[in-house]
Amino acid sequence: PQVRVTTTFDDFDARIMDHWGGGGGKWVKVSKGHPFGGRTFGGAKRNEIRGTRAFGSGYPYGTDNQSTVAGRPFPFGVWPLYWDQNFMGADEYGPRYDAIRPGGFIGYVPLKTTKQYFNVTDDEVYYAIGDRDSLLPLMVSYVTWCHVTSAWPSKFDPSSPSAAIRMENVIQYFRGSSFALASPTYNNSFARTSNSELKESTPLPELMEYSPFRKCVDNVTENALAIVNMVPDLTPIGKFVLALSIAGFIICLLMYIVFGAGVYGLMVLMLVARTTFQNWVYGTAPPQQLQWSREEEMRYENYP
């Protein structure tokens, strides 16, 4: 599954975020017509996705001011979450921009399982908080790997008195604090400290710390959460095929003019163009192989 990230409103140019993707590559700038025009985004790698329990953590670059998330770049292609009372300048990414937020509105889903698969207590329930388009396919991975009971995302409003999750309940931030795992039974007394590099936090309860179910959900999130793709570079094979396609186009055009063999020439051209496109976008590996190589690393036998 993929998430489109619009980088300009002039021609609606977009980058693609992939679940299980590796990220990396060069960062680019958002166009001036966008509310966050001029900021950099992209370039972050999968192994940089993990933050801490401090809001504003999980940024591989762009954290010169550790007391605010306002004005920061988007290394993974998405904006950070926002919390009530404009905590650390998070209102900059508030609900007024939900219509253009990468992945859609901020939502949350409960993550429950049964004793059939894990030795869990009745109140061992976690919540995933993030953009809608990241949550939906990630739920499939949660179900597949951790036997989570399927659920549909609900819109998240941190300012609501009846909000299921508070900032103090977050047990882990990911992807530049744009995604979080939380538990209503956990309360971090350091959560509202305005320091994205804060190392202190209230320890997790022992049962939660060593819970196989929590570890499974955490591991799936770290490996499967969507991040922006690298800008593809043309491989040596791709460059050769591109040159071949240009030559093929010229030959086809000459065949059509001289012999009227436009149909056959067009078929050859389409075949060459298709190969060129695949080599340019995927290099030498098809997208399924790139995705499944990461899934295989998790090893099914590690989980029930």
N, C-alpha and C positions, 0 to 999 in steps of 0.2 A: 504493500500500500504506500501511496505517496501523498505528500502535502505540498501544494503550490504556494510559494512565497512571492507576492507581487513586490517588485522593487521599483517600479515607476508607474505613474498613472498616465504618462504620455502615450505609451504604446502597450501598457500592461505587460511589459516584460516580466518574466518570473523565473525563479529558481525552484528546484525540486528538493524536497526533504524526503528522505527514505528511512523507513523502519529497518533496523538491522544494518543500516549503511555505515560506512567507515568515516565519512566526513573528510576533513583535510583540504588541501589545495590552497589557493590564493584567496584572500578576502577581496571583496569589491565594495563599492560605495552605493548607497541608496540615492536615487535621483533627487534633484532639487524639488520636484513637484510633490514629493511625499512628505507627510508631517514630520518624518524623521530623516529628511533628506540630508545628505552629506555624511551620515554615519556609516561606519564600516560594518559589514556583516559577512559571516562565513569564515572558513579557514580552520575552525576548531575540529579536533579529531575525537573519535569515539572514546579513546582512553583518557580524555580530558573532561568527560561529561559529568563526573561525580563532584558534588559540592560537599557541604557539611550541614549542620543544623542551623547555621547562621544565614539569614536572608541576605541575598546579594553575593553568595558564594557560588562557585562553579564557573567562574569566568577565567579562561586561559589568557585573556588580555583585556585591557581597557578598564582597570580598576584603580586608577590613580587616586580617586577620592573614595575611601572605604566607607564613608558615612552616608552615601547616597547611591541609588541606582539610576537617578535621573541623568540624562546625557550620555549614558554608556552605549557602547556598540553592541552588536548582536552576533557574537561569535558562532552560534549554532543556528542562526537564521530566525530566531523567535524572540519575542519580548518577555521580560520577567513577569511573574505574577504581580498582582497588586493587593495590598492589605489596607484595612481601614485606617482612618486618621492620617492618611498620606504618609505612612511610615516609610522613611528613607526615600521620600520623593516618588513613591510608587504610583501616585495619582496620574503621573505623566502617561502611564500605560493603562489607565482606568477604562471603565465600561463605555465611555463616549466614543472610543475607537474600536469597539468590538466588531463593527462592520468590516474593518480592514485588518483586524488582528490576524497574523499568520495562524492558520488552523482553526479560526473561528473563536467564539466566546469561551471564557474560562468555565470549565465544568468540573464535576467531581463524580466518582463512582465508588461504591463500597466494594471492598475486596474480602469476600468470605469464602471459606471452604468447609469441608465436613470431616468428621473424625474417621471417615472411611479412608482418607488419604493422609491426613496429618493428625498428630496428637495435639489438637487445639482445644482451648477452653471455649465456652459459649460466647464470651465477650471478646475473643480475639478477632477483631475486625479492623482492617486498615482502609484507608481512603487514598485514592490517586487523584491528584488535582493538576489540571493542565488544560491546554486547548482541546476543543472537541475533536478535531481531526487526528490528534495524536492519541487521544483516549480510546477512540473506537477500535482501530486495529490493534492497539496494545492490549485491549481486553481479550482479543482472540488469543494472543500469546499468553496472557495470564491463565486463561481457561486451559490452553494446551499444556502448559508446563506446570502450573500450580493448582490445577483443578478448581479454579475460582468459579463461583456461581455467576453466570452471566448477568450483567446489569447494564442499563442504559444511562449515559451521562445526564446529570441534572445541572442546571445553571448554578454557578457558584457566586454568592454575594457575601463577601467577608464582612460587610457592614451590617448585615441583618442580625437582629437579636436571636433569631432562631437558627443561625448558621450551624451546620453539623460539625464544622471544623473551625478551630481558631488557630491563630498563628503559633500559639504555644504548643499546639498538638503535633507540629511538624517534626518528623523523626529523620528526614533526609531530603535535601534539595538536589536537583539534577539540572543539567543543561542551562547554566547561567541563571539559576533560580526561576526558570520558566515552568518547572514541573516539580511536584513534591509528593512524598508519601507521608501520611499522617495517621495518628491513632488517637481517638478521643480519650483513651486511658492514660495517655502520656502528657505531662505538663512540663515544658522547658522554661524554667524561671529566668533564663538568659535570653529568651527569644526576642525581646524588644530592645535589645542593646544595639545601637546604631553603629555596627562595625561588621562589615562583611567578611573580615578575616578573623573574627572571634573564634577562638578554639574552645572556650569553655561552654559547657552545656550540662543540663541535668542528665545524669546517666539513665539509660533505658532500664526499666524493670528487668530483673533477671530472666523471667519467663519470655519476655519479648526479645531480649538480647540474643538468647540462644534458640529462639523459635525457628524450626526448619521452614515453616510456612512464611514467616517474615523474610528469611534469607532468600527463599525462592522468588518472592515478589520483588525484592530488592535487586536480585541478580537479573531477572527478566527486564526490569526497567532500565538497568544500566546497559544492557546489551541490545535491547530492541527499540528503545525510544527514538523517535524520528529526529534526525539532524540533517542539516543542509548538505547536499552533495558538493563535492569539489567540482570546479569548472573543468570539464574534460579536456585533456591535451591530446592532440593527434599523435597516435603511435607511429613508429616507422612504417608498419604495415599499412596503417590508415593513410599516411602521406602517399605511399606508393599507389594504393587503390584510388585515392582522390585524383592523382595524376592520370591514372588509367581511365577513370570515369570521364575526365575532361577530354582525353584523347578519344575515348569511345563516343562521346557526344559529337565530336567533330567528324569522326568516321561515319556515324549514323546519319548526320546531316548531309555529308557528301553522298552516301548511298541513296538517300532519299532524292537528292537533286539529280544524280546521274542515272540511277537505276529504278527509282520509284519504290525502293524497298523500305519504305518508312516504317511499316508495321514490325518487321523483324528487327530493324535497328532500334526501334523503341523498346522492344522486349529486352534486348541486350543492355540497353542503357538503364532500364529499370532494375535489372539484376545487379549491375555494377553499382548503381546508386544505393541500393539496399545494403550491399556489403560495406560500402563506404560509410554509410550512416551508423551501422552497427559497430564498426571499428572506431569511429570517432567518439561515440557516446560511451561504449563499454570497454574500449581497449580490446584485449584478446579474450576476455571472459564474458559470457552472457550474464544478464542481470540476475537470473535465478541462481547461478553459481556463486555470485558475489554475496547474495543474501544467505544462502544455505550454508556457506562456509562458516559464517558466524554462528548460525544456529547449531551447527554440528559441534562447535567448540564447547557449547554448554553441556553436551553429553546427557542424553535422556536418562541414563542410569543413575544420575546424581539425584533425581527426584522420583517420587513414587509414581 
